[in-house]
Amino acid sequence: MPSARDLAANIPWRIKIGAKLVLSRLPLDYGFWQRVGWFRLGDMDNPEYAFAVVKRHFERASASRNYEGLVALEVGPGDSVCSAMIAFAFGVRATVLVDTGRFARQDSEAYRAMAVYLEERGFAVPRLEETTTMEDVLRSCHAQYLTGGLASLRALQKESVHFVWSHHVLEHIKRCEFVDVMREVRRILRPDGVCSHSVDLKDNLSDALNNLRFSERVWESPFMARSGFYTNRLRYSEMRDIFRRTGFEVDVIEVARWDELPTPREKMSDEFRRFSDEDLLVSEFDVILRPE
Ligand SMILES: C[S@@+](CC[C@H](N)C(=O)[O-])C[C@H]1O[C@@H](n2cnc3c(N)ncnc32)[C@H](O)[C@@H]1O
C-alpha cells in the first residue's frame, strides 16, 4: 500500500496548498500530523536518514574526521533529536539543537531504534530503556534542545561553537529573520569554526518553483506563512550575498540544477522575473561557511 507521503507526492500543487491551508487550521497538534504523515518536517526519526545526513555534514566540516571535544550546533533538527545521539557517537563534547518549536518525537521508539543502528555500526551510545524520554536522551548525550529559533541563538555565548550544520532548513527560515539568524550563527561560531549547510530551493509543493507565482504580500501574509509549506524564496545569489554580508567566506561545494525552468517564468510574480535563468535553475546547493 502506498504511504501517506507517496500519495501526497502525486497531489497537484494547487490542491496541496488548499488542503494545507484548511488542515493547518484544525485544532490538532504537530504530533498528530507527524503520526499520520501529512505535515512532516523531514525524516529525522528514521535512523538511516538521520545518520546519513549528520555524517555527511560532519565529514565536510573536518577532513581529519576527529570530532573529539567539539561543540556542535544544528539549526532545525526537525522530527527528532537523533542528531545529538549521532554527534555523541562521533565523540563531540556537547550538541545544541535549535528549532522554532518542540517538533521532535517525545516517545522512546525512535531513539531506541537510533541506538540499535549506531551500536550495530560499532559506535558507543547510551543504553536506552523502554521508558527513556527525549529529555533522558538529551541528558545522556550532553545535548540541549532549544525551541525559540532566533531568540535561542541570541541567548548563546559568543564564539562558543566549533561547528554549525543545517539540512534543508535555511530555505524555511522566515525571510524577515534570515539575515539576523546568519548574524547570530556568525557571532556564536569560533574564529576557527565552520558551518555546513544543505539548501533545497525547490518549492516543497511539487519540487518546482510554484511558490514563486505569489506576490510577496500574499506569500508572506500570516495566513499563507503559517500553513506548513512556507519557504522564504530567497534565491541562490541572494543567499550567497547574505552569507558574505554577515561575515562568512563562502565555498559552494555542490550545486544541483534543473535543465529548464520547472515553472514558466511568465507565471512567476514580478519580483522573481528579474532573476537570471542561471539563478532560477539552481534547485539545491551545499555550502561551507567559515568566518571571514
Ligand atoms: C524541512 S525541516 C528539515 C528538518 C531536518 N533538518 C531534516 O533534514 O529532516 C526544516 C526545519 O527547520 C526549522 N526551522 C525553520 N526556521 C528556523 C529557525 N529560524 N531556527 C531554527 N530552526 C528553524 C523548522 O522548524 C524545521 O524543523
The ligand as a Gaussian input file, in Angstrom:
#p B3LYP/6-31G(d) Opt

LIG

0 1
 C       12.207000      20.829000       6.325000
 S       12.561000      20.780000       8.027000
 C       14.102000      19.905000       7.998000
 C       14.321000      19.116000       9.253000
 C       15.583000      18.258000       9.283000
 N       16.760000      19.056000       9.214000
 C       15.583000      17.199000       8.218000
 O       16.502000      17.157000       7.403000
 O       14.646000      16.367000       8.232000
 C       13.002000      22.442000       8.431000
 C       13.278000      22.656000       9.901000
 O       13.794000      23.966000      10.085000
 C       13.219000      24.522000      11.233000
 N       13.381000      25.991000      11.230000
 C       12.757000      26.913000      10.462000
 N       13.145000      28.154000      10.824000
 C       14.062000      28.010000      11.805000
 C       14.826000      28.920000      12.601000
 N       14.719000      30.239000      12.444000
 N       15.651000      28.420000      13.546000
 C       15.754000      27.073000      13.727000
 N       15.062000      26.165000      13.005000
 C       14.220000      26.623000      12.071000
 C       11.785000      24.015000      11.156000
 O       11.063000      24.172000      12.340000
 C       12.039000      22.565000      10.783000
 O       12.309000      21.770000      11.900000

